Amino acid sequence: MLTLEQDLSLDALLANAWRSLEEGARNRKHVFHLGVVATVRGDAPSVRTVVLRKAIAETRTLVFHSDKRSEKIAELRANPNVSWLFYDPNLRVQLRLAGVATLHFDDELADLQWKNSKLTSRRCYISLPPLTKLDKAASGLPEWLLHRIPTLEESEAGRENFAVVETRIHSLDWLWLNSTGHRRARFVWRDGELDASWVAP
């Protein structure tokens, strides 16, 4: 991620923001590998941390996986507007992105993402439905999966509960926090045209 100690242009800043997101999707140790996603529940916000699975600058797309039975999927069915938040504590840079989500269950994208999922990730989708009440704190996994990873064949039991959420981004807000004065840039796409500007923090 660029900082203002360097000679920044808005174009360079935007390109670097997307490179950081793409690296976050590829590298589980990158600070952007986990992001916060906000949806709308009725008339209130609903937030959670998700794993960034894919970022594509050319199409302004961010992707995460979810259990089809989860609340966030129900929320997105009712209102597809999504906000993302990423923060780099070392550079003190915050990214906020907003867009519209498309849900994928049984299409080519969902099949590809499932095929590329590790067995440890597939294991999550074999559990009880989210929010199932339990007698005590537990994972919700079946007894036979409590202490091992499923085989490839066994993992296919989770495919019916697997969903991919793809967000097409229409705005990106970049904020650099600094004791001498913050800096902020705003990028908004309208009808395919980009409006980019420095704005007051």
Legacy VTK file of the C-alpha trace (Angstrom):
# vtk DataFile Version 3.0
C-alpha trace
ASCII
DATASET POLYDATA
POINTS 201 float
0.000 0.000 0.000
1.302 3.462 -0.848
1.691 6.186 1.754
1.902 9.931 1.429
5.648 9.923 2.025
5.706 9.009 -1.675
4.665 11.170 -4.609
1.078 10.023 -5.033
-1.312 10.415 -7.891
-4.916 9.311 -7.605
-4.352 6.769 -10.383
-1.355 5.246 -8.580
-3.242 5.167 -5.294
-6.233 3.362 -6.804
-4.049 0.848 -8.638
-2.102 0.126 -5.460
-5.285 -0.297 -3.416
-6.508 -2.975 -5.833
-3.090 -4.680 -5.877
-3.249 -4.877 -2.090
-6.732 -6.390 -2.231
-5.625 -8.924 -4.844
-2.649 -9.876 -2.659
-4.974 -10.146 0.334
-7.081 -12.686 -1.537
-4.011 -14.737 -2.514
-2.006 -14.557 0.712
-3.558 -15.674 4.005
-0.868 -13.733 5.927
-1.668 -10.432 4.231
-3.402 -7.837 6.380
-6.278 -7.639 3.853
-6.953 -11.393 3.848
-9.722 -10.751 6.361
-12.230 -7.994 5.753
-15.351 -6.746 7.468
-18.567 -6.989 5.455
-21.715 -5.051 6.321
-25.168 -5.948 5.063
-28.617 -4.615 5.954
-30.881 -6.463 8.377
-34.290 -4.804 8.255
-33.436 -1.177 8.960
-30.154 -1.847 10.818
-26.584 -2.674 9.786
-25.232 -6.200 10.261
-21.459 -6.760 10.217
-19.054 -9.684 10.336
-15.499 -10.657 9.394
-15.052 -12.751 6.246
-12.158 -14.215 4.284
-11.468 -12.327 1.058
-11.399 -15.127 -1.522
-10.935 -13.151 -4.716
-10.334 -9.549 -5.804
-10.337 -8.524 -9.466
-9.403 -4.928 -10.270
-10.548 -5.098 -13.910
-14.131 -5.904 -12.953
-14.055 -4.164 -9.538
-15.088 -7.410 -7.871
-14.617 -8.797 -4.355
-15.660 -12.354 -3.422
-16.261 -14.233 -0.191
-17.800 -17.613 0.670
-20.748 -18.235 2.955
-23.089 -20.886 4.251
-26.258 -20.675 2.163
-28.289 -21.107 5.353
-26.736 -18.093 7.123
-28.397 -14.821 8.083
-26.183 -12.797 5.774
-27.450 -14.717 2.760
-31.042 -14.015 3.806
-30.118 -10.358 4.297
-28.524 -10.165 0.843
-31.547 -11.767 -0.772
-33.659 -8.949 0.706
-31.142 -6.146 0.064
-28.012 -6.734 -2.037
-26.172 -3.577 -0.935
-22.817 -4.385 0.691
-20.017 -2.421 2.347
-16.485 -3.746 2.907
-13.864 -2.481 5.376
-10.131 -3.232 5.419
-7.489 -1.692 7.678
-3.696 -1.861 7.643
-2.505 -0.997 11.186
1.128 -0.696 10.114
0.492 1.863 7.373
-2.597 3.290 9.110
-4.544 2.997 5.863
-8.267 2.242 5.773
-10.189 1.110 2.704
-13.975 1.264 2.574
-15.695 -0.161 -0.484
-19.384 -0.272 -1.359
-21.187 -2.247 -4.013
-23.985 -4.594 -4.950
-23.808 -8.325 -4.266
-24.722 -11.207 -6.528
-25.338 -14.596 -4.932
-24.022 -17.782 -6.552
-25.233 -21.219 -5.480
-25.295 -23.722 -8.338
-23.580 -21.922 -11.191
-20.132 -22.012 -12.772
-18.548 -19.584 -10.293
-19.844 -21.497 -7.269
-18.650 -24.782 -8.765
-15.184 -23.350 -9.435
-14.846 -21.828 -5.973
-15.979 -25.083 -4.367
-13.535 -27.083 -6.469
-10.690 -24.813 -5.326
-11.699 -24.907 -1.639
-9.470 -26.776 0.793
-10.924 -29.701 2.714
-10.505 -27.721 5.940
-12.776 -25.030 4.490
-15.319 -27.497 3.079
-15.622 -29.016 6.546
-17.468 -25.891 7.766
-20.388 -26.546 5.437
-21.099 -29.991 6.890
-22.068 -28.484 10.252
-25.509 -27.746 11.675
-27.254 -24.676 10.225
-26.020 -21.366 11.694
-27.968 -20.276 14.814
-29.048 -23.834 15.657
-29.525 -23.843 19.454
-27.148 -26.157 21.343
-27.098 -27.512 24.890
-23.487 -26.358 25.309
-20.741 -24.560 23.382
-19.862 -26.716 20.364
-18.777 -26.494 16.731
-21.965 -27.934 15.287
-19.931 -30.497 13.362
-21.109 -34.123 13.290
-19.410 -36.482 15.730
-17.461 -38.225 12.983
-15.790 -34.961 11.949
-14.866 -33.556 15.349
-11.230 -34.615 15.279
-10.351 -34.996 11.628
-10.557 -33.449 8.184
-13.096 -34.989 5.767
-11.985 -36.922 2.737
-12.708 -35.357 -0.645
-15.713 -37.639 -1.064
-17.040 -36.884 2.419
-16.610 -33.147 1.900
-19.121 -33.175 -0.953
-21.892 -33.368 1.654
-21.278 -29.657 2.265
-21.677 -28.541 -1.348
-25.433 -27.964 -1.042
-24.815 -25.455 1.763
-22.060 -23.544 -0.047
-22.575 -20.065 -1.467
-20.368 -17.483 -3.151
-21.025 -13.786 -2.678
-19.644 -11.576 -5.429
-19.650 -7.795 -4.893
-19.390 -5.385 -7.819
-17.798 -2.287 -6.302
-19.172 1.164 -7.164
-17.164 3.248 -4.675
-13.811 3.067 -2.905
-12.793 5.372 -0.059
-9.087 5.544 0.899
-8.072 7.109 4.227
-4.545 7.586 5.584
-4.406 8.355 9.293
-1.557 10.644 10.343
-0.942 12.807 13.408
0.017 15.764 11.206
-3.286 15.535 9.340
-5.216 12.738 7.691
-5.536 12.355 3.899
-8.521 10.957 2.059
-9.381 10.074 -1.538
-12.735 9.064 -2.987
-13.361 6.983 -6.129
-16.896 6.586 -7.472
-17.963 4.781 -10.648
-21.159 6.043 -12.299
-22.338 4.429 -15.531
-18.842 3.096 -16.114
-17.182 6.485 -15.618
-14.761 7.076 -12.730
-14.971 10.204 -10.593
-11.781 10.418 -8.521
-10.838 13.209 -6.140
-8.982 14.124 -2.995
-11.502 15.043 -0.289
-11.306 16.484 3.223
-10.947 13.700 5.801
LINES 1 202
201 0 1 2 3 4 5 6 7 8 9 10 11 12 13 14 15 16 17 18 19 20 21 22 23 24 25 26 27 28 29 30 31 32 33 34 35 36 37 38 39 40 41 42 43 44 45 46 47 48 49 50 51 52 53 54 55 56 57 58 59 60 61 62 63 64 65 66 67 68 69 70 71 72 73 74 75 76 77 78 79 80 81 82 83 84 85 86 87 88 89 90 91 92 93 94 95 96 97 98 99 100 101 102 103 104 105 106 107 108 109 110 111 112 113 114 115 116 117 118 119 120 121 122 123 124 125 126 127 128 129 130 131 132 133 134 135 136 137 138 139 140 141 142 143 144 145 146 147 148 149 150 151 152 153 154 155 156 157 158 159 160 161 162 163 164 165 166 167 168 169 170 171 172 173 174 175 176 177 178 179 180 181 182 183 184 185 186 187 188 189 190 191 192 193 194 195 196 197 198 199 200
